[in-house]
Amino acid sequence: MNRRQFFSRINPFRVDAPQGEKTALTERKEAVMNDLFRLAMARGIDPATVDPERLPELLGLKAGEP
């Protein structure tokens, strides 16, 4: 569980969306995002304040890509 999931559980204004079946791709993407959140927290970045799409860039994981 990442930080956003933890705090979203206690959010009284949250609306639970219906959960469909997860595909292997969806599960893999969630696992990758969870790893990125953990790495960001280990490096002192608060992932809840950053756009999730920018995490690889901020962590230096896209340094070689154009």
matplotlib code that plots the C-alpha trace (Angstrom):
import matplotlib.pyplot as plt

x = [0.0, 1.4, 0.9, -2.0, -3.9, -3.4, -4.8, -7.6, -9.0, -9.7, -10.9, -14.6, -15.4, -14.1, -16.5, -15.7, -15.7, -16.9, -14.0, -13.8, -11.5, -7.9, -5.8, -2.2, -1.2, -3.1, -1.6, 1.9, 1.4, 0.2, 3.2, 5.6, 3.8, 4.1, 7.8, 8.2, 6.4, 8.6, 11.7, 10.6, 9.9, 13.3, 14.9, 13.0, 10.4, 6.8, 5.1, 1.6, 2.7, 4.1, 2.4, 2.8, 3.8, 6.9, 8.2, 10.6, 12.0, 12.4, 14.1, 16.5, 15.1, 14.5, 17.9, 18.9, 15.6, 15.0]
y = [0.0, 3.4, 6.7, 7.8, 4.6, 4.8, 8.3, 7.8, 5.1, 7.6, 10.3, 10.9, 12.5, 9.6, 7.8, 4.2, 3.4, -0.1, -2.4, -4.4, -7.4, -6.5, -7.6, -8.7, -5.4, -3.3, -5.3, -4.8, -1.1, -0.8, -2.7, -0.4, 2.7, 1.3, 0.7, 4.3, 5.7, 3.7, 4.8, 8.5, 8.3, 6.6, 9.6, 12.2, 13.1, 13.2, 11.4, 12.7, 16.2, 15.2, 14.2, 10.4, 10.7, 12.8, 10.4, 8.5, 11.9, 13.2, 10.0, 10.1, 6.9, 8.6, 10.3, 8.5, 8.9, 11.7]
z = [0.0, -0.9, 0.9, -1.3, -0.8, 2.9, 3.3, 0.8, 3.0, 5.8, 3.5, 4.4, 1.0, -1.1, -3.4, -3.9, -7.6, -8.6, -8.8, -12.0, -12.6, -12.7, -15.6, -15.4, -17.0, -14.5, -11.6, -13.0, -13.5, -9.9, -8.7, -10.7, -9.3, -5.8, -6.3, -7.6, -4.6, -2.2, -4.0, -3.9, -0.2, 0.4, -1.4, 0.6, -2.0, -0.9, -3.8, -2.8, -3.8, -7.2, -10.4, -10.6, -14.3, -13.3, -10.6, -13.0, -14.2, -10.7, -9.6, -12.5, -14.1, -17.5, -17.8, -21.0, -22.8, -25.3]

ax = plt.figure().add_subplot(projection="3d")
ax.plot(x, y, z, "-o")
ax.set_aspect("equal")
plt.show()
